[in-house]
Amino acid sequence: QVRLVESGGGSVQAGGSLRLSCAASGVSGYIYSRYCMGWLRQAPGKERERVASINRDGITYYSDTVKGQFTISRDNAKNTLYLQMNSLKPEDTAMYFCAAEPTRSCSAFTYWGQGTQVTVSS
């Protein structure tokens, strides 16, 4: 069973930066490298939003709300996914989830982490 564990969330002032990490276990490095990996977030009262994803070919996607602000990357040797978040704004406050999909497509995700809270104060 694939297990995803996020870390790196916390409280930061507007304009600050955070780096989220997501460690995957229960899967070999080769299999992990074939997964599409994504970061999604959900704020209270709002729909869940896919903010970034990266597929097996290294093709990235960013939502318009974070393009140019967030950077997604992966280290397949470490089975770890990252999200570098810069110039954070109060509207970036949300629970951030790491997710994995064992196909090339990033349209839906099968495995989910528990989430890590990001709070940005003005």
Salt bridges, closest charged atoms under 4 A:
GLU49 OE1 - ARG41 NE 2.91
ASP57 OD2 - ARG104 NE 2.96
ASP64 OD1 - LYS67 NZ 3.20
ASP92 OD1 - ARG41 NH1 2.94
